């Protein structure tokens, strides 16, 4: 999910002492812990009284309301046996900071929601019991989880955490602008060359030559480059995007990476793309105001756009870099992690029961229709209420089709990197430098990769 995560970079590099608990985890990619065993159902049967699950999350507003409703339903169904206590702990990066402090104080919550780019951090903390361990213990099938979503939260072929709230990127269209320019919004651009050509046709100037509508615009946000690299089938970091072993360097300074950044810079310099800077809210405001006709954003803003815009809002699949590319988008959002050390078998088991509940088809349909997050359980899309919701918001069908068309690969899994927030910031700087003309895209990305290397090495040495 697109969240500001700058604070996490300092946290991750500043000497992560999470492994100082004497853990003997099961390796750099397995998400193991000192307490890796998953207790069976008997743990709850043998427990006396009510087992409490402290659950830390980062949901606010409508999302929090829906989550609290699901917690209430679960607690009612397990009255006298399990009680989940949901606690908001701030934005994603703030929650991770609090989690680190909780580890040091030996007071972690039984269950914690952590955003996508915190996955490497959580694996390296060796504080959790992998979701795969519980599934294997129970013979619980993970087949209903969408394969691409499962792909992101897996390392060495094992599910390290339970997916919960997932989002993905889309190309948003001002369909009125398309029609005004004599273009068919049902035939949107499919790759960067087509997108550039379409942006030129959609750009509009007034009688004085002032641009009143740009053909394209998006926040200068590193997430979009990650997505485009995945669409091209290209890695962002080494070691199979950090999936087969801990990544030792970024490789975003590839020919594809340079092509993406140069494309973006050329559109801005040519006057066909708005440069609203790094602030996501500013880029969103430009699209909603109609001053940008095509726009990159998450599925999470779909409902808000349709409600706020005074024009027709269309959606299209996130563009490929070239027409021949066979990749796809990387999932965003967050997943759920069950703490191991310091927690009773009953707590761990109760947390697992709650995870299974939240990811059931009925509950994910409630979550999807209430929040707009993509359902992690593929069967949710067959729920009558879910079908009705998609009928109300047909633009969301694009996301469904896009995910189904994506083949799970290391490229579409995305990069697991301990200093991912810093990597994103480096890419953003490279985009700005290329737009300013101070460097070529290739040089700017190569410099960003070089500058990031000490932070990667510091992080990797700090976690062992």
VENPEHU-V749943 format. One record per residue. N is the residue number from 1. SS is DSSP state (helix for helix, strand for strand, loop for the rest). Layout:
BEGIN
N,SS
N,SS
END
This chain:
BEGIN
1,loop
2,loop
3,loop
4,loop
5,loop
6,helix
7,helix
8,helix
9,helix
10,helix
11,helix
12,helix
13,helix
14,loop
15,loop
16,loop
17,loop
18,helix
19,helix
20,helix
21,helix
22,loop
23,loop
24,loop
25,loop
26,loop
27,loop
28,loop
29,loop
30,loop
31,loop
32,loop
33,loop
34,loop
35,loop
36,loop
37,loop
38,loop
39,loop
40,loop
41,loop
42,helix
43,helix
44,helix
45,helix
46,loop
47,loop
48,loop
49,loop
50,loop
51,strand
52,strand
53,strand
54,strand
55,strand
56,strand
57,strand
58,loop
59,loop
60,loop
61,helix
62,helix
63,helix
64,helix
65,helix
66,helix
67,helix
68,helix
69,helix
70,helix
71,helix
72,helix
73,helix
74,helix
75,helix
76,helix
77,helix
78,loop
79,loop
80,loop
81,loop
82,strand
83,strand
84,strand
85,strand
86,strand
87,strand
88,strand
89,loop
90,loop
91,loop
92,helix
93,helix
94,helix
95,helix
96,helix
97,helix
98,helix
99,helix
100,helix
101,helix
102,helix
103,helix
104,helix
105,loop
106,loop
107,loop
108,loop
109,loop
110,loop
111,strand
112,strand
113,strand
114,strand
115,strand
116,helix
117,helix
118,helix
119,helix
120,helix
121,helix
122,helix
123,helix
124,helix
125,helix
126,loop
127,loop
128,strand
129,strand
130,loop
131,helix
132,helix
133,helix
134,helix
135,helix
136,helix
137,helix
138,helix
139,loop
140,loop
141,loop
142,loop
143,loop
144,loop
145,strand
146,loop
147,helix
148,helix
149,helix
150,helix
151,helix
152,helix
153,loop
154,strand
155,strand
156,loop
157,loop
158,strand
159,strand
160,loop
161,loop
162,strand
163,strand
164,strand
165,strand
166,strand
167,strand
168,loop
169,strand
170,strand
171,strand
172,strand
173,strand
174,strand
175,helix
176,helix
177,helix
178,helix
179,helix
180,helix
181,loop
182,loop
183,loop
184,loop
185,loop
186,loop
187,loop
188,loop
189,loop
190,loop
191,strand
192,helix
193,helix
194,helix
195,helix
196,helix
197,helix
198,helix
199,helix
200,helix
201,helix
202,helix
203,loop
204,strand
205,strand
206,loop
207,loop
208,loop
209,loop
210,loop
211,strand
212,strand
213,strand
214,strand
215,strand
216,strand
217,strand
218,loop
219,loop
220,loop
221,loop
222,helix
223,helix
224,helix
225,helix
226,helix
227,helix
228,helix
229,helix
230,helix
231,helix
232,loop
233,loop
234,loop
235,loop
236,loop
237,strand
238,helix
239,helix
240,helix
241,helix
242,helix
243,loop
244,loop
245,loop
246,loop
247,loop
248,loop
249,loop
250,strand
251,loop
252,loop
253,loop
254,loop
255,helix
256,helix
257,helix
258,helix
259,helix
260,helix
261,helix
262,helix
263,helix
264,helix
265,helix
266,helix
267,helix
268,helix
269,helix
270,loop
271,loop
272,loop
273,strand
274,strand
275,loop
276,loop
277,loop
278,loop
279,loop
280,helix
281,helix
282,helix
283,helix
284,helix
285,helix
286,helix
287,helix
288,helix
289,helix
290,loop
291,loop
292,strand
293,strand
294,strand
295,strand
296,strand
297,strand
298,strand
299,helix
300,helix
301,helix
302,helix
303,helix
304,helix
305,helix
306,helix
307,helix
308,helix
309,loop
310,loop
311,loop
312,loop
313,strand
314,strand
315,strand
316,strand
317,loop
318,loop
319,loop
320,strand
321,loop
322,loop
323,loop
324,loop
325,loop
326,loop
327,loop
328,loop
329,loop
330,loop
331,loop
332,strand
333,strand
334,strand
335,strand
336,strand
337,strand
338,strand
339,strand
340,loop
341,loop
342,loop
343,loop
344,loop
345,helix
346,helix
347,helix
348,helix
349,helix
350,helix
351,helix
352,helix
353,helix
354,helix
355,helix
356,helix
357,helix
358,helix
359,loop
360,loop
361,helix
362,helix
363,helix
364,helix
365,helix
366,helix
367,helix
368,helix
369,helix
370,helix
371,helix
372,loop
373,loop
374,strand
375,loop
376,loop
377,strand
378,helix
379,helix
380,helix
381,helix
382,helix
383,loop
384,helix
385,helix
386,helix
387,helix
388,helix
389,helix
390,helix
391,helix
392,helix
393,loop
394,helix
395,helix
396,helix
397,helix
398,helix
399,helix
400,helix
401,helix
402,helix
403,helix
404,helix
405,helix
406,loop
407,loop
408,loop
409,loop
410,helix
411,helix
412,helix
413,helix
414,loop
415,loop
416,loop
417,loop
418,loop
419,loop
420,helix
421,helix
422,helix
423,helix
424,helix
425,helix
426,helix
427,helix
428,helix
429,helix
430,helix
431,helix
432,helix
433,helix
434,helix
435,helix
436,helix
437,loop
438,loop
439,loop
440,loop
441,helix
442,helix
443,helix
444,helix
445,helix
446,helix
447,helix
448,helix
449,helix
450,helix
451,helix
452,helix
453,helix
454,helix
455,helix
456,helix
457,helix
458,helix
459,helix
460,helix
461,helix
462,helix
463,helix
464,loop
END
